[in-house]
């Protein structure tokens, strides 16, 4: 017992940490240790540690997303192939397409999957449950986030139904006089530029074709509500919009960058189209006839409103119910929608018209056949105005246009964003939030479908089987977001080149790279500053 009592007396049931002296000593030790660790981790060492952690995470996320598909084993930290996205090269795209049905890259925060084969591209186009068009990141800022092209599902389908009537055969015929008026003006301008201003010396004509197609689009979309000066301003500044549409952009728009200049140009275009909408509403309310797409749409809105008012009043049977009842759209809503038409057509038709003129100049036997067909349909009168019946009765000219669109498709890829994990194959799922890009070039250059695909051969659309290869004809996309204006675009190009064959002679100053491709949103001939079309003359 005494020994036990002594043991108990000698034992302490108080924690040493509770002892004030011990606690102070411990704090001094641990505080000094943490201070030394903190001091060692401050400044450059702390920054380097965080950087290495972020790099490791960036690499891990890329490798995880990449999975089993083709792509670089590692990603350049953070940036990825950023410079390649700013200055894209066609050879690099072709190598990517040839590498596999699915391949990938990662630029900044964006993981990108490229669908190269026809079937893989079609699967993306036809999977609205998993994907929706995203154009590129900056497009939301240029076109506005509430624009109809960014709608999804039923909302997109319903909005699109209200626009279908603007591209019927009857509607397209109403737009022809405005288009031909522009061609008359610009073909005369071509001769002036070629023979007077440049004395027949070869010059690049791509910028002039861009202005021509912008003028044709604006006259088709908004008629004469827009002045020639405003059209010229849009044509000049639209280059900034195109330049802003890089595949991957910084998430913020900084002053004096491409995206900043593009946003300024987009604001100007939207403002001009809104002014046109105001004028169109007033003119159509006064009983004006349809002369452009905006008129046709405004007329449908006003007819829908008159029908609703008659129904609301009751009494006698109301006026005939419109096929599609439209609500009243604000001037700015109309402006945003018309801007998407210009957005979809400007670069694509500029590309197609540049290639058309060049390819036909280099193949005079093809130009001769187009002339022969057009002159016969005009009963020998080269100044006869074109009609919808005439444009639909040109099998060879149509074949030339279709072969141009196949041989040099203006749009080679269409970006989509993945709304939810997309099991695109049995072994690979594209992660939610990624960008997936169906490519159209490989399908249009498939040698099993188009023999000798690198040859320009309009005859394949007449005596060959090209017209039967509907699954490969992805020029205008497919699925719920296929191009609304595909018939308009083809008829416009048929009318343009047919009329040019009647009124103009032109030659091309060829170079070894004349049919090489420059990628600038769409694709254009690779020409130097001193080369291009020359000797554009009035056809005598």
Phi, psi and omega in degrees: 000312178301322180293321179295319180296322179295321180296318180294318181296327182280342180277149178244129177263011179261131180297136178301329182293334179285345178287126187299319183292317181295318181298317180296321180294318179296317179300322180295320181291308183293321179299319179294322179295312180297322180296317180295320177297315180298315179298322180290333182266359183282167174065227187298319182297319178296316179299315181296320180296314179296321180297317180295323177296315180295320178296316179298318179294317180300316179293316180300314181297319179297311181298320179297313180294324182297317179057233187264359185275168183288140178171167177304142180297325179226161181251137170302123188313127175069305190280322186063205180280057185296316182297325177294328179287334177280321181238072185291148178237137183297323180298324179291321176297315181299320178296321179295315179297323182286344185286340180164165179301323177233134175217173186211159168216169175220121181238124186053237182269359190258121173268127188238126176250131182252121177264111190263318185287161179303310185294323179290321177297316180296325179297320178293312180304326187256027180236062182296342177294328186255334187225161171213152181300139178233358186050251171223168187306315186287344182299327178299324181284328181281313182275342183090138184299332183272006181297148186297333182293343179263002175291160184223154174062223185297323180300319179291316181299314182295318180295318182296324178302323180289346180259343184302324182294346180280351184234025174286167179301316180297318180294315181299325179294326180292337182272348188299317181302320179295322179293315182293326176301318179293318180296320176304312183295313186282330176295322174295323178294323178302314180297318179299314181296315185290310190267330183262304185288328184239007174052038176078004179285146181292136177221154175293128182258356181304315178298326180288323176294326177298318179293318178302310184290330174294318179295317178298315181297313183295319178295323179290320185278318187232009175059221182263017174288345180247136182285161176299323180296320179293321178297317179297321179297316179295317180300318181291316186277344182296337175305322180293325177293315179298315182296332180286343188270051173292153183302322179228129180240163167298144183296338180248151177266114179262148181304141174069017172266172178301317181296324180293313178295323178296320179296319178299316179295319179297320178300318180295317180296315180299321179296318180294317180293326177296321176298320178297322180298320177300315181293320181295318179299318180293316183291317181290326177295333179273006176095018180293158179270157182286126178233355183203172181299319180299318177302314183298320180290315179297320178300318178296321177297314183291324176295321178296319180293319178297321178297314180298321179294319179295320179295319181295326181283337181073200178083221184301163180303132183290173177298163183303136182289129177299152180300321177232122177277119181256148170278172176278122178263142178290164178302321183286326175296318176298317180300315180299320182292314179296326177299324178294327176296316178294319180302319183284331189259327193301302183289322183295312181288330175297317177298310183298318181291322178298314179295319181302309181297318182291312182299321181285327176295323181280350180229073186301334179293328177288316177300321179298319180292323176297317178300314182300315181295316182291321180293322179295318180291338178265010180054039176084355181261101185293344180267002180298139181284144180279151178234170180295323178297319180297314183295331180276357184246030181240076184298322182284317178298320176298319179297321178296317180295315181294322179291325175298316180292332175282312184294319179226072182298126183301319180253116184261344179210151180228108184289137172234153174254143182272117183283327176207162183315127191246104178285081188287335171222175179294336186249357182217135178241124177285125184293147174304139179090348179285168170257133176238132190237104172288134182255139182259337183303309183302320180295326182276353178235031179280115183295339178285339181256319180241092180307140184048063187296339180272008174257141177272109188220090180300336184297337181297339180270355181248305181257348180267194184253015186300321182295340181275346183274060185294330180290335180271344183280083184253018182305321182251019180077190176201173180083193187293345182247023178300158185297121182295330186256027185295322178292317177302315183298315182291318178295323179298315179292323176297315179296319182296307185287329176295315179293320178298322180294336178278325190253342189232153161246140177213151178234162181235128176277097187283154175224168178299342182248018187303324182255010168289163192245132170254129180264118176216084189068301170250200180240141181226160175299144179273099182234152176276171183298336185264359185242156177160202178284143178218170178052051171279115185237153169294132181289122180272000000 
